[in-house]
Amino acid sequence: MVKGISKRVIIVKPPVNSMFEQAIFILKENSFSGASVNSSDIIAEARAVVDDYVRTHCGKRRKRSKRSTYIAALSSVITLVLCGLFYIFFL
């Protein structure tokens, strides 16, 4: 047996060229009780939620410094040279 639950949901369909099929916002049960909430308030809250998500989860990635790139390349070269020397002398 399945029990029914009633929720208020806003489904946003993005433009045609978007990567997403839809965005779904589920409203709290008490979001409309006792206060006059209009559509612009809901849109502003949805934008704030998305902006906060992007800010916390999609931050700028740190670039590697030139020094760390140089060290990684140098260690790769040293490893290749040592493997070559091992192959020449021991095989």
VENZIKA-V840549 format. One record per backbone hydrogen bond with DSSP energy under -0.5 kcal/mol. CO is the residue of the C=O (numbers start at 0). NH is the residue of the N-H. E is the energy in kcal/mol with one decimal. If there is no record, write none. Layout:
BEGIN
<<CO	NH	E> <CO	NH	E>>
END
This chain:
BEGIN
<<4	6	-0.6> <6	8	-0.6> <7	26	-2.6> <8	10	-0.5> <9	11	-0.6> <9	24	-2.9> <10	12	-0.5> <11	13	-0.6> <11	22	-2.7> <14	17	-1.6> <22	11	-3.3> <24	9	-3.0> <24	26	-0.6> <27	30	-1.4> <28	31	-0.5> <31	34	-0.6> <34	36	-1.1> <37	41	-1.6> <38	42	-2.4> <39	43	-2.3> <40	44	-2.1> <41	45	-2.4> <42	46	-2.5> <43	47	-2.0> <44	48	-2.2> <45	49	-2.3> <46	50	-2.9> <47	51	-2.4> <48	52	-2.2> <49	53	-2.6> <50	54	-2.4> <51	55	-2.1> <52	56	-2.6> <53	57	-1.9> <64	68	-1.8> <65	69	-2.4> <66	70	-2.5> <67	71	-2.2> <68	72	-2.3> <69	73	-2.7> <70	74	-2.5> <71	75	-1.7> <72	76	-2.2> <73	77	-2.5> <74	78	-2.2> <75	79	-2.2> <76	80	-2.5> <77	81	-2.6> <78	82	-2.3> <79	83	-2.3> <80	84	-2.6> <81	85	-2.4> <82	86	-2.3> <83	87	-2.4> <84	88	-2.5> <85	89	-2.3> <86	90	-1.1>>
END
